[in-house]
Amino acid sequence: MFLKHTKWALLWALLIVILCGIPGRDIPHISFLELLSFDKFVHAAIFFVLLFLTVRGFSVQTTFNVLHQSPKIIAFFICVAYGGLMEIMQGTIFEERSADVYDFIANSFGCIVGLLMYQWIEKKFLIKFIR
């Protein structure tokens, strides 16, 4: 049951690893996007989505009671740690990639905004979102 309910979060996390592992030479470089720090928006957005999918998966699964009872806080810490792991892997394992503390900050910011939006939606609709 756990994998059934968390499959979208796990698939999204796999997509993040693939995207973070693309060699630097294969990533298009567009100067005006770099000026707008488009890269940081992308980092924040993918971790925003990861947090939403993880909270939802943890909320509806019933295999692990602790995940079901505290899905938001556990998902938040897992997603932030995953963002840090991706930066470490970019600095040590992936070819032509480098770790960037500002990317980690953007990843974490996406998680924070995702958590706040999730809580806002729950409160606004007075229901447990997607449970």
Stockholm file with secondary structure:
# STOCKHOLM 1.0

chainA/1-131         MFLKHTKWALLWALLIVILCGIPGRDIPHISFLELLSFDKFVHAAIFFVLLFLTVRGFSVQTTFNVLHQSPKIIAFFICVAYGGLMEIMQGTIFEERSADVYDFIANSFGCIVGLLMYQWIEKKFLIKFIR
#=GR chainA/1-131 SS CHHHHHHHHHHHHHHHHHHHHSCGGGSCCCHHHHHTTHHHHHHHHHHHHHHHHHHHHHHHCCSCHHHHHSHHHHHHHHHHHHHHHHHHHHHHTSTTCCCCHHHHHHHHHHHHHHHHHHHHHHHHHTSCTTC
#=GC SS_cons         CHHHHHHHHHHHHHHHHHHHHSCGGGSCCCHHHHHTTHHHHHHHHHHHHHHHHHHHHHHHCCSCHHHHHSHHHHHHHHHHHHHHHHHHHHHHTSTTCCCCHHHHHHHHHHHHHHHHHHHHHHHHHTSCTTC
//
